């Protein structure tokens, strides 16, 4: 009897071990990035300012969890939970959300990827490979903060790549459920009974890419509702961006650029602008040099802005790097676009800035 009990316990342990081995292992990953920044002309007195930025330095700090499970016939189920971190205070980013960068579940097959939840929309995906600086503190995203926060709540997403032809779309029933304020939280949760347009958003992407070059276009329209930020205080108000983007790889050099046309029909009236950007990235051993120029022309207005940024990154290892960056933002008319994303500058004044920091991935 004792022998039978031992054999039974051994069989149960073997089965349990087999089941444990078949389970998908969760991956924990992250990136920690912060530094110091100096900028001038932060007010009408022309004073300068030194700070540790709360947003990001070269890449957004984050903590993520993801997992993939193999199903039958080449199908995979997966999830991604990604939290943004404000390194100066340790608080959560994206308007204080727990998983503000991504919170989604999906299916992946030969036909593409289907996702549900808070996710990157097609405006973000269209510019990922063409903006050589990425979500840098000094970048084209300083001119249009939405580009660094092109995510949609309550969204259904699809993305497929068929022999280089890239097709994607998202549909959101309520684009932004956070009321914390700022570009990452615009107080438009949507899903209002009797008002299907309230805070709705849809985006689309069509492109072609290889490892050496790529070209794409995207379309992004968001609707407002009562209390929403950006002047979109009615479901009749819209904010629309149409982009054309491309990149070219010549040996070790990468060139990327594009144009972003924006039309905002807000409670305050109609606003139209074109944002142009062009950048180049070149690695030299353990270093990388990046440079970018950008310009936004606002139609029917003298308020224009132009930017020039250079960055040098030195890799200490595969996971750690130090960097420094220098930039200038030129404001004309009543324009008051700060060089450092989320910062301040006096209207009509140019702004110079210098930054240095440390990045570590895990």
Steps between C-alpha positions, in 0.01 A plus 500: 500500500783733589674418170183577305466834680860588417452409132177700488669806653791463255260486204313808623828691539611397149168615353522829690854556377394423142213750526731764646746454213217546248396833649610821335760691698427867562772744394581805710685781321567869539698810424625761745606834352551838661735796493541872554397778264579873468284734291483879470217751440254308715313826574464855366800609709716258300612300801657154469404185687670175605288197587463124497224445241187316604412371154798326340854556382578277199238228548201473735570317824273198532430167668326232296358149517422286196431139418419288195328162487518273197160373386409263218563565129766769551274720710633680808328677787687776679469795736702814572483712817734800492536769764657841436725642773575861596859462617523831684222408746441129446137556407310334215499663158225547242273692734568279803382176341629171639564361150477818298733403218322178405236272651384253238428139413514358149531224244786459252496292182614494138212739428636767739443619855166580667513694829250623759562765768711813542758497222720691259297622205607535137636856537759363742583195288531711182773720648696245708756417227513844338564721806870434571491674840190317621324624817799715595459800734626721214321381185214553258279378785573828678312672219210252497474325836235259370763316294661368819160405640319353200313235694131416519291366788211257442647407164493214250816481289626308198846494338621276220810473280460316169833475315588856597153651459398631843132551583361611836207664674361578844149584615439652843161531671649752745848625426623624841352415838743702714419849628843578644568761234781553250565332164488152654159546667228697324184405694304338218389152617214471251263202487208737560152346448314691229817673368711254302738773377600616848877452536513250216829462313610306197843470335627326188837412345612386156865460403778295349831425667815293470809502721652769274209738439138561581214735423163531672200721551265521796169663591382584853171663599385557857170641624433699815232523766401724789801573724764363264834679463635674192183692427320182391207566734232352274467177305472724193859621557780306333880485491640335186857411403609365163862391466743391230824349631805326359843364588810398304798294620832563322760271650515596867317830446126534548299795368140552604242772458143590423221754503205516740196696391267597785150645495326585827134599504464604863262719696748785450492465121695342215878449516714349224873428491771294332788354699811391305787298648823348367772318689812291461662238725856368467680250730876527557625203700344519845363849424196619307441846357144618430380833361156631411340815360129577515267783409132567558313743278163610638266613226356852513736587786846648556555265795755258361765285666822329388735262683854362469629220726820293520567202727805287584458163672787290641422136580665375817363151431211336316268618777642831621585827328576864575396782271504873444282717281483860385211678334340825394133593454409814306157654567343767280195714566310384807638147481623366837625147434762385749806306388457255788169315479273623779717801578436874463628782279397861464283571191698593191839423656753242385622241746833317532551187704761246608433162655700204632389173655523126553289216358479134613284218363413165652 
